[in-house]
């Protein structure tokens, strides 16, 4: 067996383990990686507690570098075993994986005392490793697709709400004025946002009867308005679930990384690459 053949065989084996979650080895890899991510995030969280950080500084630092090394190996292997590495590198998951690594390595080069605040920010950025968990949630693509499908409607809705907030804020500024805490229109718009969302901090309150009447209108409108984006998203999610049920499985094409194929498909409809066989499915 030639060296090239052995390398290709190794790449194929690694691909099955790292990218194919429907195999026993793939499931084991995903579970181990999930546990590793959760422990690393817990370590970062504990490191932010002063008493724990001072008492276990060396142990926490060692643990962090162990996690960084393991995630670096994982990142390199993901690039090594895929046919189109650049597609993974610039993908959402690829960027998240890189973001989980960069802060630790940047901390090596930024060591001067006046950069300590920057280092603290870099250490907190490592919490983004939790986003690596997204790839393990089978229904995450379902939610993302529903959000993307409803983005135009929600954008129009948010523009309408923004217009109402300006109107309500301006009206309250005219009614109450600076003497009652509504110093200017931006402050009044802030009050409108707090009131419309039913948060009600209470730091600014109307004093006149007309102002209180307007407040009642804004609060009642808030309850009705909150339901609108929920309904939009729910409708799109329902449609996406219907499309999902007619579709598919969770197989991933080894070449173009297309996720989701018809149950009967043996080849990717995007690039024609042979797909992994489903468990229990006999080859033709």
ABEGO torsion letter per residue (X at the ends): XBAAAAAAAAAAAAAAAAABAABAAAAAAAAAAAAAAAAAAAAAAAAABAAAAAAAAAAAAAAAAAAAAAAAAAAAAAAAABABAAAAAABAAAAAAAAAAAAAAAAAABABAAAAAAAAAAAAAAAAAAAAAAAABAAAAAAAAAAAAAAAAAAAAAAAAAAAAAAAAAAAAAAAEAAAGBABAAAAAAAAAAAAAGAGAGABBBABAAAAAAAAAAAAAAAAAAAAAAAAAAAAAAAAAAAAAAABBABBBAAAGBBEBBAABABBAAAGBBBBBBBGBBBX
